[in-house]
Amino acid sequence: MEVAFQIVVILLLLGSGVLARRTGMLTRVGTSELAKVLMGIVYPALILYSIPRKSLSDLTANWPLPALTMVIALVGLWIGWITIKLVRKMPEQTTRGFLFHAMINNYLFLPLPIVLLLFGDDGVSLLIFSSVGFEIMLWTVGVFLLAPGTSLMQRARMSLAPPPAALFVALSIVVVRDLHWIEIPEAPFWQHVRGLAVFAVETLGKGTVPLSFLVAGSRMADLHPHFIRDGRIWLASSVRLVAVPVLVLALLAYLPISTLARGVLTVVAVMPSAVASIAFSERFGGDGDFIAGVLLLTHIGALITVPLFLALAL
């Protein structure tokens, strides 16, 4: 029941973006510009704030988690590719959106409160670190999928975006700090400066979740009711909510990892599509209507599938 309630809250938050668009507070151009701010400033700030909160020993002790989330993403990509081969040919942009939804799910924003509820702060720490694997997939394969009509070199440059750069900087900060390569002066002035810097980055980063919902909800407001009759949207939603979780949970059952790590990865594996898919579509291109339709349908379907999978697997 608690999990279903969390998903209902997510749908209500998406509704705030729909309301903003319907009342004219956000336009289509404004939504696209807001997505650029989200991906270029706010989301990188969240990464810079979250990762350095972990110690180097914590990161090295749990290194399999990012590797396993990359495996989860690759399993989804493989199932999506097989599915596309078995159905009628789709337009190129729709195919790319299909594969993106199959590969990247809501790996942080939705599972975070669920993991906190089920496993406490220790689970949340593992969840944040495990998201590194998805971030790598998102900014390499994900960018390649949602950037049609560009050369290999252009797509490679797109991968050098602020979020992956922030991830590299954040990990570097952890290494430099914990190996004592650079000592921060103990003088009150420098400690005050450090505190202000952390506060500034934290404040910016906390805007990631609400801005993501505004962008996604605003884009959903463009959907015509006939989207529900699009079989491709139902197929992509079935892959994301059923096929990928079934195979991933079967793999997790046999991996030699801790009970806590298995629990966290189980929650991640059964999540619906990523809210960030809309921002990515606005930023890098893609079939926006298809992506928004799958996002909405998977979050509605997750009211049934997520509690069911968690009851069976945990």
N, C-alpha and C positions, 0 to 999 in steps of 0.2 A: 504493500500500500504506500509506504514512504517513497519508494522508487517511482511509482506512477505519479505521485504528487509532484515530485521534482520535475518530471517531464511536462506536466500540466503547467507548472510555473514557467518552463522554457517556452511553451507555446504562447503564454500570456506576454512574455517579454518580446517575442517576435511580433505579437500584436501591436506593441508600441511603435514599431517601425511601420507597420501597415497604417496605423492611425496617422502617423506623421506624414506619410505620403498622400493619404486620402484627403487630409485637411490642407495640403499645400505647404506644410512646413518643410518638407523635403521634396525636391524635384528629381527627375531622372539624372540630370547633370549633377545636382547636389549630392545624390547618392554615390555617383562615380567619384566625385572629389573627396567625399567622406571616406570612401574605401581606400583612396590613395593615402590619406592622412593616417588611417588605421594601420595600413601595412607598412608605411614608411617611418612612422614616429611612435605611435602608441604601442603597437604590438612588440616592436623591438625593446621598448622600455620594460615591458613585462618580463621579457627574457632576461634582460640585464639585472632585473631585481630578483627574479626567482632562483636562477641557477647559483649565484654566489652565496645564497643562504645555506647551501650544502657544503660540507667539508670535502676535501680531496679524498679522504679515507672512505667517506660515505659513497662517493661516486665510483671509486675503484672497486669497492666491495660489491656494488650492485651493477657492474658493467654489463651483465647479461640482459638486463631489462631493456635498454635502448636497442640492443641487437634483436631481442625478441619482438619488440614493437615493429621493427623493420620487417621481420618475418611475417607478422600479421598483415602489414601493408602489402607485401609481395604476394601472400596467399590471396588477398582480395583482388589484386591486379590480375593474377593468374585465372581466378574464377571468372572475373569480368571478361577477360580475353576469350576464354573458352565459350562463355555464353554468347558473346557477339558472333563468334564463328558459327554457332548453331542456329542463329536467327537470320532474318532477312537483313540485307545491307542497310546500314543507317547512314545518314549524312555524316561527314567527317567531324563536324563540331559536336554533334550528338554522341558520336562514338567516343570522342575524347572526354566528354562530360560523364558518360557511362563508366569509363575506366577510372576516372578520378573519384567518383562516388564509391566504386568498388574498392579502391585502394585506401582512401583517406576517410576516416570517420570522425565523430565528435570525440576526440581522444583526450580532451582536457576539461573544457568548460562544463559539460554535463556530467562526466564521471566524477569530477572533483567533489561535489557535495555528497554523491552516493558513496564514494570511497571513504570520505570522512565519517559518514553515518555507520558504515559497516566495519571499518578497520582503524579509525582514529587518525591521529597526526602522523604516526609511522607510515600508514598506508598512503597518506597524502604526499609525503616526501618521496616515496617510491614512485608515485604516479607522475609527479613533476619531472623527476629524472628520466623516467621511461619515455616521456614525451619527446626527448631528444631524438630518438629513432624516427618518430613520425616527422619531426621537423626536417631531418635530413631527407627523407623521402619526399616531403612536401616541396622542398626548395630545389630538388633535382628532378626527379621523375614527374612530380606534379606540375612544375613549370613547363617541362617539355610537353606534357599532355595538353595544357591549356594555352599554348602559344602557337596556333596554327599559322601557316604561311610565313614562318620565319626560318632563317638558316640555323644550322647547328651552332654557329658561333654566336648569333644573336640570342639564342636560348641560353647558351652558357653564360652570357653577360647578364641575362635576366636572373639567373640563379645567384648572382653576386648582389643580391638585394639586401636592404637593411636587416631583416630578421635573421638570415643565416650569418651575416656579419656580426650581429649582436650576440648570436650563439657562440661564435668563435671567441669574441671578446670576453664573454661571461666565463667560458671555460678557462680562458687564459688567466683571468683574474683569480679564479680558484687555485690554479696551479702556482702562480707567482706568490699569492698570499700564503698558502699553506706550506710551501717549500721555503718560505722566508727569503726569496730572492730579492725582494724589496721590503724594507721595514717602514711601516707608517710611523712617523714621529709621534711620541706620546704627549706632546705639548697640547694643552687644551684647545688652542687655535686650530690645529690640524685635525683633531678629533671632531671639532665643531664643523669644520668644512666637510669632513667625511660624512657626518650625520646629515648635513644639508643636502649633499649629493644623493645619498640614499633616499632621503625623503622626496626629492624632486623626481627621481626615476620611479619610485614606488607610486607616487601620485599619478604620473603619466600612465604607467602600466596598468593601474586599476581601471583605466578607462577602456581597456580592451574588450571586456565582456559586454558592457552596455552599448558601445559603438558597434560591435559585431551584430548585436540583435537589431539595432536600428538599420544598419545596412541590409541585412538579410530580410527583415520585415518589409522595408521599403521596396526591395526588389520583388518580394512575393506579391505586393499590392498590384503589380502589373499582370499577374496571372489571370487568364480568363477561365471561368468555371469549366470550360471544356477540357482543361488539362487533365482532369480526373479520368477522361476517356482514353488517354494516350497509353497504349499497352506498353510502350517502352519505359514509361515512368514506373508502371507497376512492376515490370521485369527488373529494372535497376533497384527498386526498393526491396524486392524479394531477395536479390543477391546480397544486398547490404544487411538486411535484417535477419535472414534465415541461412542462406548458403554459406556465407563467410563465417558467422559464429559457429555453425555446426562443425565445420572442418577445423577451425582454430581451437575450439574447446576440446576436440578429440586429440589434437596435438599436445595441448597443455597438460592433459591428464597423464601423459607419459614422460614429461620433462622432469629432470632431477633438480627442481627449484624449491624454494621455501614455500610453505603454505601461504604466507602473507603475499609473496610475489605472485603466486598463482592466482590468488584471489583478486589482486589488483589488475592483473592482465585479463582475467575473466571478465571483469567489469568493462574494461576497455574494449574487448573483442565484440561485445554485444551491442555497442552503441550505434545510434543512427548516423546519418550523414553529417559531415562537418559544417557547422554554421559558417566557417571561414570560406567555404566553397563559393559563396556569393561574392565575397570580397575578391577572391582570386579570379572569378569570372569577370568582374568589373575591371580588374587590374590587367589581366593578361589575355582576355578574350575567351570565348566559349559560347555555347548555346545557353544563354541566360535563362530562358523560360524552362528548358528541360532541367537545368541544375536547380532552379528554385522549386520546381514541381517535385523533384525527388526529395529535396530537403524537407519540404512540408509533409509529404506523404510518409517518409520514414519516421519523422518525429511523432506523427499521429499513430502509426503502426507500432512504434516503440512502447506505447502505453500497454500493449499486450505482450510483445515479444521479449522485452527486456526483463520485466518481472518474472516471466515464465522461465527464461534461460537461467537467470540468477537463482531461482528456486530449485532448479534441477542440478546446477553445477556447483553451488556453494553449500 
